[in-house]
Amino acid sequence: MPSTSIRKMAYDPDSRILSVWFVASDKRYEFEEVPPATFAAFKAAFAKGRFFNEHIRNRFRYRQVAAGNDASC
């Protein structure tokens, strides 16, 4: 089911960085040291916004990526 809050996500297992693009702000954030199992569960979650809020938000270091650095993953 498409998410109303998460536009897109990408994961790099080598660096363990999860990139998340949000619908409302159209901004991308990178979350550090996200375990592969957390990404797999996020990807499989029916309610991605809820999963993000319960399992990722405020649990991993993150940074906003500048618009000019917004390469598609």
Number of C-alpha atoms within 10 A of each C-alpha: 8 10 14 12 17 17 17 16 18 15 20 13 13 8 10 16 20 23 21 21 20 17 14 10 9 13 15 21 18 21 21 16 15 20 13 16 9 15 22 11 13 19 15 12 14 13 16 20 17 15 17 19 11 11 14 19 14 11 13 14 12 17 12 13 16 10 10 6 8 12 7 8 9
